[in-house]
């Protein structure tokens, strides 16, 4: 009898709690590049901010330079943010004010690469906020640990033949074995400094000298994947689960890079069976590491990169399939907040 009474009380408490959480106003901070310079037509962070505001969440805007540690406390100079769906006027900012980051419920780290020392310092400050109970997406330690090219190598069953080295002799041997090879820096973005070197390319030596800085910098070599002509697929993952559609970024004629920043054309399409298999291989580790929003890059049947810093392509996929990816991310964040509470 007492057990049933206690169970009823607990159920009533939980129902009350759910009602309170449902009415809860979430304070969400975003760290990003200047909001005035984003591409209104396709910016992914913009979609996230719309989705959060549609739920009645309070938005607070920060740039990387606004973050600081003051007497051990993570703080920032923030501005309240109001979003609009208007290409001529998509935001309003309030007056700057100092805020303890612990006053926020969620922080979205959406600063674009380069991943440099300043980015690392920002993750330290965000990690201090995380220790005070703030939900930071993506988890700061994982942002530091998961280099977007190196992280993919943790899943060799998904990757093409590759080599990470700064030894030009080893890199040349890899090229000799595979004949057609992609060489790229480990800290590049948007397709920058990526070279395709065929078997008879006379520039092999100079390319390796430049990329490795005469053996001082470690780079990646990957066997060239001919299926790049069908697109470099961006598969978006939310808390380890894939969105069922991806964006195939098809290179321009004469190009070997599908990156949109390098002139590629986006083509939304459903995931293939192999795409889903790769997502299933990677997903549990993303979830374990607190990487709530991630972009997998897949060419043909192979995983080539795992983008954790500021994945994009939400708007292009949404426009074709009405997937509301940013809304699904907000669902995920809300669930995490409820679980914490």
Steps between C-alpha positions, in 0.01 A plus 500: 500500500777743599692407187204582280447834679868588462489403134197725450674791673810451289291487183325823600836666571634388162190631321542834677867503409420432134252788500758732654767398247258543214444859613869560570665785313840384382784752488709413196830665418670471162869555428539575130665719241347840440129446442500798264727318254324162476335375180131552569389254232686196630656558842446204735545696824220729387268198473596395853425845641162513325413157640597603854311829483190324363493308831505820701861458607703808591797558268834651599764583240876476546803510278820321591665820621217551753595193706718527809594344833479748786628384839434145388144574386404454134338821382421672173385831365164404351217666314141389491410380153173517312472315169286584195424307181581797282796506261530876539487497881556163663605598853492761773759520777457649847757699690821324612493365857729283709357159586616202699474212254348284772184710460446331163340160454655422163792632298537423130864517391461597136824683432630402159856370458792562486560276797786698651625582849227760546239234428662273759503779760128553435433132569676533836265783597197307377620196692504709816135586429427133442637417846244744642215309336463665159425269207760582234451366148734367391685390814815715531741216576377307199543807279865500604551125478326427170699645214262479208734296281676296767176408680381312191803269526350350818261318267739325258221265386330807349801677349692473173870407509678793666822609663565773759865600501750779446765269356522581131654163424201318651256732326669440165484125557127528573463687174701237312275222631167673436597711194213750536507673840349796686743689726358748752594686819346388827377849590349612169138595436273556203722295269801730541846364415370163380701348216420209272823340376479244220765236431696713251467840667838679482403727793491225765822610670414867520144430619633287786768756583239776524237300693748347748718812514800280421401234749391730784121463464297180511252455215254237374517297182187319378449277201299696243134394493361528142143521633572863591341581163167398660559732794665530840204412723437694821306280745371688803488322837301607809611328820640210302199451271500592129257727323357272225608739222841642412644768273720371219742780411587444136829647373521746213629362173875443526494513881568220749349688798130499568507764774242773445771753589702359209213544254320169548125471439274358771259216415279374787433127488397207724765306687616178339525172688876548524452856631279365777755231583776759535275716720428196720873433536579857605183597689563333839839669534351839415238449768760390756708810435213748529521592132135589451519650153751357252549477125645184346668537160458191284627450145368189331520229765761671717505730801754777440442755780290558813409867539445597864569873518229671297323256262285650227255396223183507715321758288567323170364167626201666669410683180464172308353269764342724768701314765518781762848388608555796731170424672616143558820632654296721735295190593826328587624792711167521681512128577853536636387785725210294629729206570737727692216653702 
